[in-house]
Amino acid sequence: MKVQTFSRAQILQGFQDRCLTQAVNDNKGFKQEFEVLNEVGKDLATRAGELEANRDKNRYSTILPYDHCRVRLSFQDSQSHSDYINASFVPGGGSERDFICTQGPLHNTMADFWRMVWEQNVRIIVMVTALRHKDIVFCDKYWPLERGTVYHGLVQVTTVTRKQGPDYFFTTINLKQRDCPTERTITHYYYPSWPDQGVPKDPSSLCVFTEHVRQHLQSIPRLGPAVVHCSAGVGRSGTFVTLLWLMQLCARGIHPNIRAAVEDLRLHRMWMVQTLEQYIFAHRCLLHWLSAGTGTTSACGPQSRGTAPNADQIQERTHSSWGRGDRDRRRHRHHQQTPSVQPQSPVQNMFNPGNLLRRLLPSSTQFNPGS
């Protein structure tokens, strides 16, 4: 059965209407959804992370990987607990293991982190946290910021180039096992301006960053999962994966469902998308990204030219706002339509539409079995 697809403008229209409905009465709909999501995954076991031998490998004692989807390292020197790392396989549209979400490495887990990257054939690392804020360390520095080489266990880590984007850095890193001629190239994306348990200042910055990573993922062979981490590997990491996943879904012409995506992620790692603010921000970012591709104005994006209603008219329609300080960002959609989404290249087919709908099935009215 083929899935009926929609133009980007149609997806924007449906998604914006739903978001405006959820925002009524001080975001009542979003709050109700998020409250239900807080119960997801609470009955899943975390025995490995709770073991005494593994406790000092956890940055936060209350954030542990579920046993059923934790990343298992190879055993080292016959040590019974050397397979443990606070990291989880999570879905991203194609499979149950599209991403690895993990905590920011500790000083005593850096060697394990790089061993995981090597063993899982990782080629992209996304870091969505600063190393520290004032006296609080969110992540230990596990790679050379400038050109140079460090060793973590048996892995040689060499920074080759470091470039700066609008709000982020991307670094080319060469990995090599000691006494082994084989080298691998890793791209490290570093977005340091995302505050802990909060959101970036505006959607456009994160959308540009996420789109950059998304296009890179599409352009390379799918050798292994991408690693995404913040400090705990749940709030900011979960929000980033949700946004990238749903961007790819929309690019395939399929209506997004953020609630279902977050539910799926929380069945693989606890507290993915940790706060209500992050949950609402994921919607705002997707609206911004969708509207940027259609020439329209989203409920959270910048004002565009044309005859879109002003903020007061939107407020009259919704009786609410996205949140404090956001009323001036809300705009009604522009009614200009755009052509349907273009066919995807073979590289882009790594996100198969059937797999993208693994748990994000639209309503039955959006299926056309005869199409």
N, C-alpha and C positions, 0 to 999 in steps of 0.2 A: 504494500500500500504506500503510495507516494503522498507526501505531505504538501498541502497547498502552501505556497509562499506568497509573500506580500512585498510591496514596494517599501522603501525606507520611510516615505511620507506616511503611508498607511500605518506602519508600525509605530511611528512617532505619534500619530493621532490617537491610536488606541491606548498607547502607554501613557500619554499625557492626560487623557481623560481619566484613566484609572488613578493616576497620581493625584490629580485634583480632587477626585472623590475621597481618596484616603486622607487628604490633608484637611478635610472639613472638620470643624470643631476642634481646633488645636491639634491636628494630626491624629485624631482619634483612631482612624483606620490603621495607620502605621503602628500606633501603640498597641492595639489589640493583636495585630499580627506578630509583633515582636515579643509580646508577653507569651503567646503560645509557643513560639520558637524557643523560648528559654527552657522549656521542658524536654527538648529534643536531646537524646543521647545520654541522659542522666543515668540510665540503667546499664551502660556499657562499661566493661571491665578495663581497669588500668593497673593490673597486677604488676607488670614489669617495672613501671615507673615508680611504684610504691616500695619496691624492694630496697632494703637498707643499702645494698651494694651500689644502687643506682641513684640514691637520693642526691648526692653531690653533683650529679650530672644534669640536674634540673635547675634552670634559672629561677623558676617559681614553683614552689612545692604544690600549688593547687592547679597548675596547668600541666597535665600529663597526657601522653599519647594513649589512645585506645589500643588494646592488645590486638584486636582483629585487623588493624591496618597500620600498625607501627612499622617504620623502616627498620629492618634487621641488618646489622653489619655482619661481616664475616668474623668468626671467632679468632682472637689473637692469642697465640701462645697457650692455647688450651684453657684460657680463662673463661669461666662459665658465664660471666655477665658482660663480656667484652662486645657482645652483639648489640648492646643497648645504646640508643641515642634518642633524645626527645624530638622526634620527627614523625610525621604522619603522611602516608599517601592520601591524596584527596583527588576527587574528580574535577574535570574542567570541560566536560562536553564530549570527549572522545572515549575515555575509559575511566576506570577507578583509580588510575595512577598517572594522571596527566601532570600533576604537580606534587611536590613534596613541600609541605608547610612545616616549618621548624622554628625553634627559638633562636635568638641571636647567640652565637657561640660564646661559651665561657672560656676562660683561660685554660681550664683543664679538659675542654671538649673540642678544641680547635683541630687536633689531629683526627678525632672521630668525624668532625664535620667534613674535612677534606677527604677522608677515607670514604665517606658516604658519597660525596660528589664523584669520586673516581669509580667506585663500585657500581653506582647507578647510572654511569655514563651521562652525567649532567653536563649540559653545554651553556645553560643560561642560569644565572643567579640574580634574583631581584631582592633588593634590600630596601625596605620602606620604613626605616627608622634612622635617627641620628645615633652616633656611637654613644653620646652622653648628652645630658642636659644639666648644667651646673654640676652638682656633686653626684648626680644619679647616672650610673652606667647602664645603658640599655643593651649594649652589645660590645664585646671585646673586639679589638682590631685584629682580624684574622687574615688580612691580606696587606701587602705593601701599598700604601697610598700613592707613592711615587715609584719610579722605575727601580727595580731591585728584586732580590730573591730572599725568601725565607723558607725554612723547613718546618713542617709540622708532621711529626712521626716520619713515615716513609715517603711523604709527598713533598715534592719541591714546588713551591708556588712563586712564580715570577710575574711581576707586573711589567707589561711591555709598553702599553700606551694608556693614557688617561685623558679623556676629553670631557668637556662640559656642555650640557644642554641648557635649556632655559632654567630649569629648577632641579637638575639632576646631573649626575656624572655617569659615564659609562667607560669601563676599564676593560682592556683586553689582558687576559691572564693566561699564561702558559702553565700547564700542569705536567709533572713528570714524576714517575716513581723512581726512587733511588736505584741506581745501577740498572736502569731500564731505558733503552733508547727512545721508546715511544713517547711522543708528546701529544697533549690535547689542548685545544684552545677554548677558553671559557670567556664569556662576556658577562661582566658584573655590572648590573644597573643599580645605582645608589641614589635614592630619593630621601634626603635627610630632613626635609622641612615638615614632615608629617608628625604632628605632636602625639605623644603617648595617650591612648584612649580617647583621642579626639579626631578631627578631620582637617584637611588642608584648608587654606583660607578661601579658595574658590574652586569650582569644579574644573575650569579650563586647564589648570596646571596638571592635575592628576590625569585628565583625559589625554592630554598630549603625551605624557609619560607612558600611560597604559597602551595607547595606540602604537607608540614606538616599539614597545615590547611585543605587542600582538603581531605587528608586521614582521618583526624579526623571527618570531616563532613560526610564522607561515613560510618563511624563506629558507629555512634550514631543514635537513632531514630529521625525522623524529627518532632520535637515537635513545633518548632517555627523558625522564621528567624534568621540568624546570623547578628549581628550588626557589621558594618565596619565604622570606622571613622578616620579622620585625624584632621586637624584644621577646615577647612570649610566643609569637607565631600564631596568634588567633584573631586579634581585632583588626589591625591594619592589614595583616596578611590575608585574612578572610575577605575583607572588603575589596582588596586588589584582585584576588582570584575571582570573586563574584562579578566585578565589573568587566574583567577581561573575558570571562566565560560568556556573559550576556552580550557583550559587544560582538563576539563571534557568532552568537546565535542570531542576532539581528542582521549581521552581514550575510547570513544564509537566507534571509528573508523570513525568519520565523519569529513570532511574537515572544518576547521575553517574560519570564516569571521569576522575579528576584526572590520572592518568598520561598518558592520551591528550591531554588538554587542554594539558598542559605540553609534550608532544612537538610538538603543532601550533604552539604559541607559539614554540618554539625553532627551528622552521623559518622563522620570520619575524623573529626578533631573538635574537641570541646570549645565552645564559646567563639566559634568563627563568626566574624562580624559581632564584636563584643558589646557595642552600645547602640541604643536607639538612634543617637546622632549619626553613627556610622551607617546604620541601616537606611536612614532617610537620605544620607549623603550619596549612597550608592545609586539610589533612584535619581537624585539630582544630576549626578555625573552622566548616567546613561541618557537622560533627557538632553543634556548639553551636547553630548556626542552625537546623538541622533539628529538634533536640530542643526548642528554644524554641517551635516552632510546633505541637508535638504534646503538650506537657505531660509529656514524658518526660525522663529524664536521660541525657545522652550520656556517652561515655567520657572526655570532657574538660570537661564542663560542671559547673556547681555542683550540689551535692546537692539532690535534690528530696524531697518528702514521699512516703511510700508504703513499699513493701516491697522496694525495689531492693537487690540485694546490696551489701555494703560493699566497700571497696577491696581488702581481703585476699582476698575471694571472686573478684573480677575478676583479681587477680594469680595466683591459683591456676589460673584458666582460661587465662590468656594466657602465664604464666611470664615476663612482661615488663612494661614501662611505656612510656608515650609518650616519656619522656626524664627526665632528672634533675629532681627537684623536682615532678614531675607525678603521682606515685602517688596523692596525696590527691585528685586531680581525677577519677580514673577511676571510673566507675560503670556498672553493667550497665543495659541499657535497661529501661524500664517497659513492660509488655505491653499497656497500654491502646491501643486502636485509635481512629483518628479518621476522619471522613468523607473521601472522596476530594477531591482538589484541585478547587476551583471553576473553571468555565469562565473563560477570560481575556477581558478587554475588547478592543475593536478596537485600542486603543492598545497593549495588551500583546502583540498579535499581531505587533508588529514583530520579535519573536523567534520566527520561524516554526519549529514543531517539526521539520520536515524539515531546515531549515538548521541547527538546533541539533545534529542528528545527523550533520552533514557529515563529521566524522571521529571522532565519539564514539558509534558504533553499539554498542548493547548486544549481548549474546550473542543468538544466533538464538532461544533459548528465550523471549526476552522480546518477540518479535514475534507478532502475531496477524493474519495477512493478511486474515482474514474479519471483523475487528472494524470 
